[in-house]
Amino acid sequence: MTTWLRNAWYVAAWDAEIDRTPLARTICDVPMVFYRKLDRNVVAMRDACPHRMLPLSKGLREGDSIRCRYHGLKLGSDGLAEEMPIKTDMVNTRICTETFAIAERHRFVWVWIGEKDKADPGLIPDLWPCSHAGWTFDGGYYHVAADYRLMIDNLMDLTHETYVHSGSIGQPELMETPIETRVDGDRAYVTRWMPGIDAPPFWRAALKQDGPVDRWQICEFIPPSAVMIDVGVAPAGAGATLADHDQGVRGMVIDCMTPETETTMHYFWGMARSFDIDDAGFTARFKHQQGGVFLEDKDILEAQQGAIRANPDLKLNAFNIDQGGVRARQIIARLIREQEAAQ
């Protein structure tokens, strides 16, 4: 059994990553090639020529088609042969390569890796702050040599910020404040409310004032592999609560973990925010800062994956702080079992 859902949408790339030049990227153990047609719609197909299996990502773009760089077989954007290596040969349209359903939403290009006739765009995770009026959104990408579920564990347990991110968003109060974990259908939530504390460096600068704050963290796991984290601070006494907290500065950390293999992932990260949304300079500076924070996570998780590989006789243990990740993994496992039973 694989560790990921097959009938699901996964982020393949940021919208700006895919252009006319073919982009190679393996998604859930499937090598794929992506490019944009002249009308800017994205094509996704298996990255292997059906003739001698040279990666099509090494091919030549011709209009909306792609020609294999080895012997010249030309394939249309539908994956069907359009021209044989010997141009006088009759085209055999039974020669084809697999194509995949694609959708663009929330600044991301999504690919459906399962049964194509079940690719319902309505199943794309609702990352609403990325597209909502009054919010702005940007972020980046890292390749991470670790199981994608380790990143979900990491994001659903923010106590690690105290030690991993001590210079930016971490603070001791994260270890001193109780958390609440709950499951609602196919989603898992972890919430933490920290009233009357000092703001960490980033949030103090965002709020543009000193003084005690009320701080919140609300982590939401959305299958198959996304986590949104509602974060921010408000001046203590301003009336912010876990249910209503637009009194200060609020952001939504957006994380999409796409499996590449069992032990590697594509990590798409960013922040949507509802403050200073017209300040492009702040957006660029914050993206750089956030990228540094997530590089710290990348370093930790790759070391963790190496230790897992080096200690096959040991297993991960779960403490109270790990319940969010445990619940997310249980949801993933249940959905995989349900899909397999349906098939």
Secondary structure, 3 states (H helix, E strand, C coil): CCCCCCCCEEEEEEHHHCCCCCEEEEECCEEEEEEECCCCCEEEEECCCCCCCCCHHHCEEECCEEECCCCCCEECCCCEEEECCCCCCCCCCCCECCECCEEEECCEEEEECCCHHHCCHHHCCCCHHHCCCCCEEEEEEEEECCCHHHHHHHHCCHHHHHHHCCCCCCCCHHHHCCCEEEEECCEEEEEEEEEEECCCHHHHHHHCCCCCEEEEEEEEEECCCEEEEEEEEEECCCCCCCCCCCCCEEEEEEEEEEEEECCEEEEEEEEEECCCCCCHHHHHHHHHHHHHHHHHHHHHHHHHHHHHHHCCCCCCCCCHHHHHHHHHHHHHHHHHHHHHHHC
